Amino acid sequence: MNNNFGKLKDLVMSLEGDFEKFYEKGNAAAGTRVRKGMQDLKNMAQDIRKEVQDQKNSKPESAK
C-alpha cells in the first residue's frame, strides 16, 4: 500500500479533535484549523490523483 494513503488517514484523524471543538463547543480557532486541514486534504488528494493517473498512463497497453 502506498505511503500517501497512510498520510491521508493520519491527516483526517488529526482533525477529529478540532472538528469536535468547532461543532460542539463553537471554538472559532478550531474552525480555522479545520479549514486549513481540509485545504491540506484537498491538496494531498490532488497529488495522489495525479500520481495514480501518471502511474496508470505509464503502464504498457497490455497491462491496462
C-alpha positions, -999 to +999 in steps of 0.1 A: +000+000+000+012+035-008+026+057+020+004+086+008-027+067+019-013+065+054-005+102+054-041+109+042-056+088+071-033+104+096-044+139+084-080+131+087-076+116+121-056+146+133-086+169+125-110+149+147-104+170+179-107+203+160-140+192+144-154+184+178-142+216+193-157+236+165-190+219+160-197+210+197-182+239+215-182+267+189-144+272+191-136+296+163-098+288+163-106+251+159-127+261+129-097+278+114-076+247+119-103+226+103-104+248+073-066+246+070-066+209+074-093+205+048-073+226+023-043+203+031-065+173+025-077+187-008-041+193-020-030+159-008-059+143-026-050+161-058-014+150-056-025+113-051-049+116-081-020+129-102+003+101-090-024+074-098-030+089-132+007+091-141+012+055-129-018+043-149-006+061-180+029+047-177+017+011-178+022-008-211-010-011-231-013-049-224-013-043-186-042-018-186 
